[in-house]
Amino acid sequence: MRALVTGFEAFGGESVNPSWLAVSRLPKQVAGVRVHTLELPCSYAYSAGLLGAAIAEIRPDIVLCVGQAGGRSDLCLERVAINVQDARIQDNDGNQPIDVPVIEGGPAAHFGTLPIKACVAEMRKAGLPAAVSNTAGTFVCNHIFYALMDIASRHPIPMRGGFLHIPFAPEQIASVGAPTVAVDDVVRGIEIILATSAARTTDIHSIEGRIS
């Protein structure tokens, strides 16, 4: 079994992105799964194309994209990506789409296909802060999550995908005062997600809904 795990380059004035810091530290194999990694640009124009090319080359069984969500305190597995680009800030190319679909004529939303509740339960068992999230935002993280699941929906070989949002890392000095999670803990969380996703194709039935 093969997995592709992606992280993003730094954006928004930060010097590092904890998603790539963590992804770049992953071992080559986790629970019998061969792990391939890729750093994606924080770019509406280019990130999805690079992801698609990597999927075509690697032909993974599992794809997990990881991105920074500054201000969050948990490792958040996303439930759904929406077909909207509505950027609060510019991406690294200087683009700032507003009310633009990720894919013109595409469905309003795509759901992830990893066992997100089971993964969250296993991360919590390991002592990690983890949660199911019902919004991936409308920036490049949501863009790439939607693009991933659109690719998966049309892929000739069965492929499951999902997205993990992570808090700031302690190394991001400019973000003092916001919640942080150590990069090594993010690495462990990713490993748990990969191992759990490889071991099961169905999710558990547990309460993870939120009022807001």
Buried (B, 14 or more C-beta within 10 A) or exposed (E): EBBBBBBBBBBBEBEBBBBBBBBEEBEEEBBEBBBBBBBBBBBBEBBBEBBBEBBEEBEBBBBBBBBBBBEBBBBBBBBBBBBBBBBEEBBBEEBBBEEBBBEEEBEEEBEBBBBBBBBBBBBBEEEBBBBBBEBBBBBBBBBBBBBBBBBBEEBEEEBBBBBBBBBBBEBBEEBEEEEBBBBEBBBBBBBBBBBBBBEEEEBBEEEBEEEE
